[in-house]
Each structure stands twice: as structure tokens, then as C-alpha cells.
Amino acid sequence: MLVLLPPSETKSDGGKGAPLDLGELSLPKLTATRELLVDTLVELAADVEASSRALGLSAGQADEIARNAALWTSPTRPALERYTGVLFDALDARSFTRAQKAKALSRLAIGSALFGVVRAGDPIPAYRLSGGSKLPGMGTLQSLWKPELAPALDAEDEGLVVDLRSGTYQQLGPVPGAVTATVLTEKPDGSRSVVSHFNKHHKGLLARALVVSRAEPSDVKGVARVAAKAGLTVEIASPTEFVILT
């Protein structure tokens, strides 16, 4: 089973790993596109105004541009430690036992506008690039990644794929037949809506459940059972989708 997580805009600083070596990352067929994007971001970082415009940054986010300028030289750390925020707080990887951490490294992967998809243990630097960004001289990131990322993910042959990425990142590399989860908040009048915070939090809880569970789900019903056992309220919506209610 492969669980695909969305990335986060926020990332931890520093790290103890050697500088970025694309040859150490999973899905090596993506290396050429990764190199192109890293080089482009480093070059773009020399122009603060152009970087801010392309990346949608405010005047107070110059540190994000500095991160991109140092992509080839800054220290790395495992992707599971690099990404931060609501989902990764709920995942709480720091509390994993040794066995659970090994399972997390095997089961978890994270979508990335810069790297396509990285495995949980892949060593990466801090960076800034969103799935909806458009870099000068290039088409959309979807047009760049989709022809390569979708086949690369298909070639992983991990059996069941649980795709928890947001729509933007799913479009970078679709996985046909993957199980997806929609998080909805139910209001007193019975209506339901998506609330970003709860969406991220509950997907983090689901990802944690899929790591710590001894079960090996093979379909949407199996994933829903793991979620329910972890205390989440779920409904199966289709053969490939279930709903988590908050």
C-alpha cells in the first residue's frame, strides 16, 4: 500500500543531511525534470521581484527566496521531517515506534511541486514552490509533471494507493483507481462543507492510522475499517472514495 500525502507550504529549517543529491531520491525517472526545476528556482532567486511574483510571495517572505537560492547547497532532512503544518502535526511521526517508523518510510510518500513525489525518507532541502505556480519561460507545472509523474507512480506497483493529495497535486500525477478521502464538516442543519483545517487534520489522522495499523487494506472498505477503528466517522461514497465526517 502507498499513501500519498499533500505537501505543505511550511517547512522546517536546516537539517543534518548532505546537500541535495537528486540521485538519492525515489522515482529516479523524474530526475531530469527535478534538475530543471531546481536550476530554474535557483536562477530565479537572483531576481527577488520576479521570484515574488512567480511564487506568490509577499514582501515579508524574502526568506523563502533565500531558501530557493540555496537549493543545491543547503542541508537536507527526510521529507517526513521537512514538511510541517496541520496534517503533519496530526500524523505525529515523532511519536512512531521504530517499527512504525519503518512502516511509515515504506508506506508514505508526499506530493511536491518541485520533486513530483518523494518518499517519506528522501533527503530534501527546504524550498518554496506551489503546485499552482507558473515559472517564467515554462508552462504550468501540471503540463510539465503529468506526462512523467503519472507513469512513474504507476510503475511503483505498490498495490492499493490511498491518494490524500489535494486536487492541485492529484492533477500533477493522477493515479487512476486510487482510494480517495473527502473530509466534510456536518452543520446542525445537516448540510456539509469542506473546512481546510479539519480536512488537513483528519487526513493526517487517517495517514497515521494507516501507518500504525497491522491491517493490510486492499480496497476502500478496508481503508474505511482502519479509519473507523482509529475513531474517525466514515461513510463509503463509491468503490474508490469514502467520506470522513467531522
Phi, psi and chi 1 to 4 in degrees:
 res  aa     phi    psi   chi1   chi2   chi3   chi4
   1 MET       -  139.0  177.3  172.8   60.0      -
   2 LEU  -121.8  126.7  179.5   65.7      -      -
   3 VAL  -108.2  116.4 -177.5      -      -      -
   4 LEU   -96.2  119.1  -72.7  170.5      -      -
   5 LEU  -100.9  152.6  -57.2  177.3      -      -
   6 PRO   -75.0  156.4   29.9  -35.6      -      -
   7 PRO   -80.1 -175.2   33.6  -35.9      -      -
   8 SER  -131.4  151.2   59.1      -      -      -
   9 GLU   -65.8  -36.1  -67.1  -73.5    3.4      -
  10 THR   -85.7  139.2   56.6      -      -      -
  11 LYS  -140.6  149.3  -60.1  172.0 -174.7   68.3
  12 SER   -71.7  155.0   59.9      -      -      -
  13 ASP   -86.6  167.5  -69.7  -44.8      -      -
  14 GLY    65.1 -149.4      -      -      -      -
  15 GLY   137.5  164.2      -      -      -      -
  16 LYS  -111.3   -1.4  -63.0 -179.1  179.7  179.4
  17 GLY   -84.0  161.3      -      -      -      -
  18 ALA   -64.5  161.3      -      -      -      -
  19 PRO   -55.8  162.7  -27.8   36.9      -      -
  20 LEU   -52.1  127.2  178.1   63.2      -      -
  21 ASP  -127.9  103.8  179.3   -7.7      -      -
  22 LEU   -59.9  -24.5  -64.3  178.1      -      -
  23 GLY   -68.2  -14.7      -      -      -      -
  24 GLU   -91.1   -6.9  -67.5 -172.7    4.1      -
  25 LEU   -85.1  153.0  -57.5 -173.6      -      -
  26 SER   -67.7  169.8  -55.4      -      -      -
  27 LEU    52.0   61.7  -75.8   73.4      -      -
  28 PRO   -61.4  -17.1   21.0  -33.2      -      -
  29 LYS   -65.1  -14.0  -68.8 -178.0  179.7  179.1
  30 LEU   -91.4    1.7  -55.1  178.6      -      -
  31 THR   -58.0  -44.0  -62.1      -      -      -
  32 ALA   -63.1  -42.3      -      -      -      -
  33 THR   -69.8  -39.1  -60.4      -      -      -
  34 ARG   -58.8  -45.3  -70.5  164.9  169.2  165.6
  35 GLU   -63.5  -41.9 -176.3  173.6   10.6      -
  36 LEU   -59.3  -45.5  170.9   64.3      -      -
  37 LEU   -70.3  -40.8  -75.1  171.7      -      -
  38 VAL   -61.7  -48.4  171.4      -      -      -
  39 ASP   -59.7  -40.4  -77.3  -18.6      -      -
  40 THR   -64.1  -43.4  -61.6      -      -      -
  41 LEU   -66.9  -39.6  -76.9 -177.6      -      -
  42 VAL   -62.8  -46.2  170.6      -      -      -
  43 GLU   -64.2  -41.6 -178.4  178.1  -10.4      -
  44 LEU   -65.0  -31.1 -176.9   62.9      -      -
  45 ALA   -62.6  -18.9      -      -      -      -
  46 ALA   -70.1  -16.7      -      -      -      -
  47 ASP  -116.9   96.8 -173.5  -28.6      -      -
  48 VAL   -60.0  -42.4  173.3      -      -      -
  49 GLU   -64.1  -44.6 -176.3  177.3  -17.8      -
  50 ALA   -66.6  -38.5      -      -      -      -
  51 SER   -62.9  -47.1  -73.8      -      -      -
  52 SER   -59.7  -39.8  -62.2      -      -      -
  53 ARG   -69.2  -45.9 -173.9  166.4   52.5 -109.9
  54 ALA   -69.3  -34.1      -      -      -      -
  55 LEU   -97.3   -2.4  -58.0  174.9      -      -
  56 GLY    68.1   40.1      -      -      -      -
  57 LEU   -99.2  152.6  -58.8  176.3      -      -
  58 SER   -90.4  173.3   66.4      -      -      -
  59 ALA   -63.1  -24.6      -      -      -      -
  60 GLY   -89.2    9.1      -      -      -      -
  61 GLN  -112.9   32.4  -67.4  177.5  -66.1      -
  62 ALA   -62.2  -25.1      -      -      -      -
  63 ASP   -63.9  -28.5   56.9  -32.6      -      -
  64 GLU   -67.3  -37.8  -60.7  -77.9    7.1      -
  65 ILE   -68.0  -38.6  -60.3  172.9      -      -
  66 ALA   -62.9  -36.8      -      -      -      -
  67 ARG   -59.5  -45.7  -78.6  177.5  164.4 -176.4
  68 ASN   -65.4  -35.7  -74.5   -9.0      -      -
  69 ALA   -62.0  -27.6      -      -      -      -
  70 ALA  -104.9   20.9      -      -      -      -
  71 LEU   -57.0  -36.1  -80.6  170.9      -      -
  72 TRP   -84.5  -12.7  -72.7  120.6      -      -
  73 THR  -120.7  -18.9   57.3      -      -      -
  74 SER   -75.2  157.5   59.8      -      -      -
  75 PRO   -68.5  157.7   24.7  -34.0      -      -
  76 THR  -112.5  165.5   58.7      -      -      -
  77 ARG  -150.6  159.8   62.3  171.7   25.6  143.8
  78 PRO   -54.5  141.8  -26.7   35.8      -      -
  79 ALA   -54.0  -36.5      -      -      -      -
  80 LEU   -64.1  -23.6 -164.5   56.8      -      -
  81 GLU   -96.2  -19.2  -60.8  175.1   14.2      -
  82 ARG   -76.1  -43.7  178.8   63.6   71.9 -167.6
  83 TYR   -80.9  139.7  -64.5   97.4      -      -
  84 THR  -130.3 -179.8   61.7      -      -      -
  85 GLY   114.7 -172.2      -      -      -      -
  86 VAL   -58.5  -49.5  173.5      -      -      -
  87 LEU   -62.3  -44.8 -175.1  148.9      -      -
  88 PHE   -74.5  -25.2  -67.3   91.0      -      -
  89 ASP   -65.3  -43.2  -73.1  -15.7      -      -
  90 ALA   -68.5  -35.1      -      -      -      -
  91 LEU   -63.2  -38.9  177.1   63.1      -      -
  92 ASP    51.1   55.9 -166.3   15.2      -      -
  93 ALA   -62.1  -25.6      -      -      -      -
  94 ARG   -64.4  -21.6  -72.8  174.1  -65.8 -176.3
  95 SER   -91.3   -1.8   69.2      -      -      -
  96 PHE   -62.5  142.9  -72.4  158.1      -      -
  97 THR   -71.8  172.6   64.7      -      -      -
  98 ARG   -59.6  -41.5 -177.1  174.1  -62.8 -178.6
  99 ALA   -67.1  -40.3      -      -      -      -
 100 GLN   -67.4  -37.4  -70.3  167.2  -11.0      -
 101 LYS   -63.8  -41.1 -177.1  176.6 -179.7  179.9
 102 ALA   -61.6  -39.7      -      -      -      -
 103 LYS   -68.2  -38.2 -169.2  179.5  -70.2 -173.8
 104 ALA   -61.8  -42.6      -      -      -      -
 105 LEU   -64.6  -28.7  -65.5  178.7      -      -
 106 SER   -82.5  -36.7  171.4      -      -      -
 107 ARG   -97.3  -27.7  -75.3 -171.3  171.6 -179.0
 108 LEU   -97.3  139.2  -61.3 -178.5      -      -
 109 ALA  -137.9  159.6      -      -      -      -
 110 ILE  -131.0  129.9  -56.6  162.5      -      -
 111 GLY   -66.9  150.6      -      -      -      -
 112 SER  -153.0  131.7  167.6      -      -      -
 113 ALA   -67.4  -29.8      -      -      -      -
 114 LEU   -86.5  -39.6 -179.9   55.7      -      -
 115 PHE  -111.6    0.6  -59.7  113.2      -      -
 116 GLY    84.1  -78.0      -      -      -      -
 117 VAL  -148.0  139.0  163.6      -      -      -
 118 VAL  -123.9  148.3  -70.8      -      -      -
 119 ARG   -75.6  159.8  -69.7  -80.0 -169.2  165.8
 120 ALA   -56.7  -32.3      -      -      -      -
 121 GLY   -94.6   -0.6      -      -      -      -
 122 ASP   -64.9  132.1  -75.5   -6.0      -      -
 123 PRO   -81.7  116.9   28.4  -31.9      -      -
 124 ILE  -133.3  153.5   59.8  171.7      -      -
 125 PRO   -85.3  169.1   33.0  -35.5      -      -
 126 ALA   -71.2  143.0      -      -      -      -
 127 TYR  -154.4  171.3   67.8   91.2      -      -
 128 ARG  -134.8  113.5 -178.5   59.3  177.6 -104.8
 129 LEU  -165.2  125.9 -177.8   65.3      -      -
 130 SER  -103.2  157.4  -58.4      -      -      -
 131 GLY   -61.3  -26.0      -      -      -      -
 132 GLY   -95.2    3.7      -      -      -      -
 133 SER   -69.2  152.1  -61.3      -      -      -
 134 LYS  -128.2  114.6 -170.4  174.6 -174.2  -57.5
 135 LEU   -87.0  146.7  -60.9  177.4      -      -
 136 PRO   -55.5  134.3  -24.4   34.4      -      -
 137 GLY    81.0    2.4      -      -      -      -
 138 MET  -123.7  161.9  -68.5 -173.3  178.6      -
 139 GLY   -77.9 -162.2      -      -      -      -
 140 THR   -70.3  158.8   64.0      -      -      -
 141 LEU   -65.3  -29.9  -68.7  177.2      -      -
 142 GLN   -62.5  -43.7 -179.5 -179.4  -18.1      -
 143 SER   -66.3  -27.1   67.7      -      -      -
 144 LEU   -80.0  -44.3 -172.5   68.3      -      -
 145 TRP   -86.3  -38.0  -84.3  123.7      -      -
 146 LYS   -54.6  -43.9 -170.0  172.8 -178.5  179.2
 147 PRO   -63.8  -23.3  -20.5   33.9      -      -
 148 GLU  -104.8  -40.6  -63.5 -175.4   13.3      -
 149 LEU   -71.2  -42.5 -176.2   53.0      -      -
 150 ALA   -59.0  -49.0      -      -      -      -
 151 PRO   -64.1  -35.3  -21.9   33.4      -      -
 152 ALA   -65.5  -40.8      -      -      -      -
 153 LEU   -67.7  -40.1  -72.6  169.9      -      -
 154 ASP   -62.0  -35.9 -176.9   60.5      -      -
 155 ALA   -71.8  -16.0      -      -      -      -
 156 GLU   -65.1  -30.3  -70.2  -67.5  -81.8      -
 157 ASP    49.8   56.9 -167.3   24.1      -      -
 158 GLU   -95.7   12.5  -64.8  -73.0  -14.0      -
 159 GLY    77.8 -131.3      -      -      -      -
 160 LEU   -65.6  133.8  179.5   68.9      -      -
 161 VAL  -113.7  127.4  175.2      -      -      -
 162 VAL  -107.3  109.9 -179.1      -      -      -
 163 ASP  -100.5  102.6 -167.1  -10.9      -      -
 164 LEU  -100.9    9.1  -57.2 -177.9      -      -
 165 ARG   -66.4  154.7  -65.7  174.3  -61.9  170.4
 166 SER   -70.7  166.1   60.7      -      -      -
 167 GLY   -55.6  -40.5      -      -      -      -
 168 THR   -58.7  -42.9  -63.3      -      -      -
 169 TYR   -81.0  -28.7  -72.7   90.7      -      -
 170 GLN   -62.5  -36.8  -72.2  179.4   -7.9      -
 171 GLN   -70.5  -22.6  -68.6  167.2   12.7      -
 172 LEU   -67.5  -31.6  -64.4 -174.2      -      -
 173 GLY  -157.5   81.9      -      -      -      -
 174 PRO   -62.1  147.2  -19.6   32.0      -      -
 175 VAL  -122.4   93.3 -177.7      -      -      -
 176 PRO   -58.2  135.5  -24.7   35.5      -      -
 177 GLY    85.6   -3.2      -      -      -      -
 178 ALA   -67.8  148.0      -      -      -      -
 179 VAL   -79.5  132.2  169.7      -      -      -
 180 THR  -121.1  158.3   60.7      -      -      -
 181 ALA  -127.0  132.5      -      -      -      -
 182 THR  -111.5  127.7  -58.9      -      -      -
 183 VAL  -101.2  121.3 -178.5      -      -      -
 184 LEU  -124.7  140.1  -61.6  175.8      -      -
 185 THR   -97.4  125.9  -63.8      -      -      -
 186 GLU   -95.0  125.1 -167.5  163.6   51.5      -
 187 LYS   -88.5  164.2  -59.5  177.2 -179.1  178.7
 188 PRO   -55.5  -30.1  -28.6   36.8      -      -
 189 ASP   -82.8    2.2   63.6    3.7      -      -
 190 GLY    93.8  -10.5      -      -      -      -
 191 SER   -74.5  156.2   62.8      -      -      -
 192 ARG  -126.7  146.1  -63.4  174.7  174.3 -178.9
 193 SER  -150.2  163.1   62.2      -      -      -
 194 VAL   -91.6  128.7  175.7      -      -      -
 195 VAL  -120.2  120.6  178.8      -      -      -
 196 SER   -52.4  -47.6  177.6      -      -      -
 197 HIS   -60.4  -49.0  174.7   86.0      -      -
 198 PHE   -67.2  -34.1  -68.2  115.3      -      -
 199 ASN   -58.8  -50.0  176.8   59.5      -      -
 200 LYS   -67.3  -43.6  -65.4  173.9 -177.6  177.1
 201 HIS   -61.2  -48.6  177.2   73.6      -      -
 202 HIS   -72.7  -29.4  -77.6   75.4      -      -
 203 LYS   -68.5  -33.9  -76.3 -173.8  176.1 -179.6
 204 GLY   -64.4  -41.9      -      -      -      -
 205 LEU   -63.9  -40.0  -66.0  178.9      -      -
 206 LEU   -64.8  -44.9  173.6   59.5      -      -
 207 ALA   -59.9  -41.0      -      -      -      -
 208 ARG   -62.3  -44.5  179.2  178.0  177.8   83.3
 209 ALA   -59.8  -39.2      -      -      -      -
 210 LEU   -71.3  -21.8  -68.8  170.0      -      -
 211 VAL   -81.8  -47.8  168.4      -      -      -
 212 VAL   -81.3  -19.2  -56.7      -      -      -
 213 SER   -69.0  145.3  174.0      -      -      -
 214 ARG   -84.7   -9.3  -65.4 -177.9  179.6  179.1
 215 ALA   -70.0  154.3      -      -      -      -
 216 GLU  -122.9   75.5  -66.7  -73.5  -12.2      -
 217 PRO   -60.9  144.0   19.7  -30.2      -      -
 218 SER  -118.7   -2.8   58.6      -      -      -
 219 ASP  -157.0 -178.4   56.2   18.7      -      -
 220 VAL   -62.1  -34.2   66.9      -      -      -
 221 LYS   -65.2  -39.9  -66.7 -179.9  179.7  178.8
 222 GLY   -65.8  -40.6      -      -      -      -
 223 VAL   -65.7  -41.7  176.3      -      -      -
 224 ALA   -62.8  -36.9      -      -      -      -
 225 ARG   -64.6  -41.7  -79.1 -165.3  -65.3  -91.0
 226 VAL   -62.1  -42.6  169.9      -      -      -
 227 ALA   -63.5  -45.0      -      -      -      -
 228 ALA   -64.6  -39.8      -      -      -      -
 229 LYS   -64.1  -28.3 -170.3  173.1 -178.8  178.7
 230 ALA   -82.6    0.8      -      -      -      -
 231 GLY    98.3    5.2      -      -      -      -
 232 LEU   -85.5  145.6  -61.1  174.0      -      -
 233 THR   -92.2  118.7  -58.7      -      -      -
 234 VAL  -129.0  154.5  -60.7      -      -      -
 235 GLU  -136.4  134.8  -64.7  177.2   -3.8      -
 236 ILE   -83.5  123.8  -65.4  177.0      -      -
 237 ALA   -99.0  -28.9      -      -      -      -
 238 SER  -163.6  175.2   78.1      -      -      -
 239 PRO   -61.0  -13.5  -27.1   37.4      -      -
 240 THR  -129.6    9.2   58.5      -      -      -
 241 GLU  -142.1  138.8 -179.6 -172.5    6.0      -
 242 PHE  -133.0  161.0   68.4   98.5      -      -
 243 VAL  -111.0  135.8  174.2      -      -      -
 244 ILE  -105.8  123.8  -59.3  174.6      -      -
 245 LEU  -100.4  137.4  -66.3  174.5      -      -
 246 THR  -116.6      -   67.7      -      -      -
